[in-house]
């Protein structure tokens, strides 16, 4: 039976014995520390995700409330418009705002994000145009 020696003159049996005694426990300690760090990072990321979801839910509720308020204002204004095309268009816009508010209230944050991702994947040009329009609008209002 031949033993293989490395360039330092140690054979594989000596290296294995050293791993089991000194180097192995150090490596195990480092592995445990790494696992603990990964677990801690995972817990922090989960906590941050929960916070972001809660803030998104609150923002969605606030947006839905704003849409309802705008729909109510439109409906109040349509009463003074009289019969005609303008009243019909304002009523239709108020209906769309109310249905949008209801959609925001009934949809979970995760489902809304998945729907947006799907829209961006299937219609990238339209998504860019919408993003440009929203960005332009925000730059003018802020």
C-alpha positions in Angstrom: 0.0 0.0 0.0 1.5 3.3 -1.1 0.9 6.6 0.6 0.6 9.8 -1.3 2.5 12.7 0.1 2.0 16.3 -0.8 4.7 18.8 -1.5 5.2 19.5 2.2 5.9 15.8 2.9 2.6 15.0 4.6 0.5 12.1 3.5 -3.3 12.0 3.2 -3.7 10.2 6.5 -1.8 12.9 8.4 -3.9 15.6 6.8 -7.1 13.9 7.6 -6.0 13.5 11.2 -5.2 17.2 11.4 -8.6 18.0 10.0 -10.3 15.9 12.7 -8.3 17.5 15.5 -7.5 21.1 14.9 -8.5 22.5 11.6 -11.8 20.7 11.5 -13.2 22.4 14.6 -12.1 25.8 13.4 -13.8 25.2 10.0 -16.9 23.9 11.8 -16.9 27.1 14.0 -16.7 29.3 10.9 -19.4 27.3 9.2 -21.7 27.7 12.2 -21.0 31.5 12.3 -21.7 31.7 8.6 -25.0 29.8 9.1 -25.9 32.1 12.0 -25.1 35.2 9.9 -27.2 33.9 7.0 -30.1 33.2 9.3 -29.9 36.6 10.9 -29.8 38.3 7.4 -32.8 36.2 6.4 -34.7 37.2 9.5 -33.9 40.9 8.9 -34.9 40.7 5.2 -38.2 39.0 6.2 -38.9 41.8 8.7 -38.1 44.4 6.1 -40.4 42.7 3.6 -43.2 42.6 6.2 -42.7 46.4 6.9 -42.7 47.2 3.2 -45.9 45.1 2.7 -47.6 46.9 5.6 -46.6 50.3 4.2 -47.8 49.3 0.7 -51.1 48.1 2.1 -51.5 51.5 3.9 -50.6 53.4 0.8 -53.1 51.3 -1.2 -55.9 52.1 1.3 -55.0 55.8 1.2 -55.0 55.8 -2.6 -58.4 54.0 -2.6 -59.8 56.6 -0.2 -58.5 59.4 -2.4 -60.1 57.8 -5.5 -63.4 57.5 -3.6 -63.2 61.1 -2.6 -62.5 62.3 -6.1 -65.4 60.1 -7.4 -67.7 61.7 -4.9 -66.5 65.2 -5.9 -67.1 64.4 -9.5 -70.6 63.1 -8.8 -71.4 66.3 -6.8 -70.2 68.4 -9.7 -72.2 66.4 -12.3 -75.4 67.3 -10.5 -74.8 71.0 -11.4 -73.8 70.3 -15.0 -77.2 69.5 -16.3 -77.9 66.7 -18.8 -75.4 66.2 -21.6 -72.2 64.7 -22.8 -70.1 66.3 -20.0 -72.3 64.8 -17.3 -72.2 61.4 -18.9 -68.4 61.5 -19.2 -68.0 62.7 -15.6 -70.3 60.0 -14.3 -68.4 57.4 -16.2 -65.1 58.7 -14.8 -66.6 58.6 -11.3 -67.7 55.0 -11.9 -64.2 54.0 -13.1 -62.6 55.7 -10.0 -64.9 53.8 -7.7 -64.3 50.5 -9.3 -60.5 51.2 -9.2 -60.8 52.0 -5.5 -62.7 48.8 -4.9 -60.0 46.9 -6.9 -57.3 48.3 -4.7 -59.1 47.4 -1.5 -59.8 43.8 -2.7 -56.4 43.0 -4.1 -53.5 41.9 -1.9 -50.1 43.6 -2.3 -48.5 40.4 -3.6 -51.2 40.0 -6.2 -51.0 43.6 -7.3 -47.2 43.3 -7.7 -47.6 40.1 -9.7 -50.2 41.7 -11.9 -47.9 44.7 -12.6 -44.9 42.4 -13.3 -47.1 40.4 -15.8 -48.2 43.7 -17.5 -44.6 44.9 -17.8 -43.5 41.5 -19.3 -46.4 41.4 -21.8 -46.4 45.1 -22.7 -43.0 46.6 -22.2 -43.5 49.6 -24.5 -46.8 50.6 -22.9 -45.2 50.2 -19.5 -42.3 52.5 -20.3 -44.8 55.1 -21.7 -46.9 54.9 -18.5 -43.8 55.2 -16.4 -42.6 58.2 -18.4 -46.1 59.8 -18.1 -46.2 59.3 -14.3 -42.7 60.6 -13.9 -43.5 63.7 -16.0 -46.7 64.3 -14.0 -44.9 63.9 -10.7 -42.0 66.2 -11.8 -44.6 68.9 -12.6 -46.6 68.5 -9.4 -43.7 68.4 -7.0 
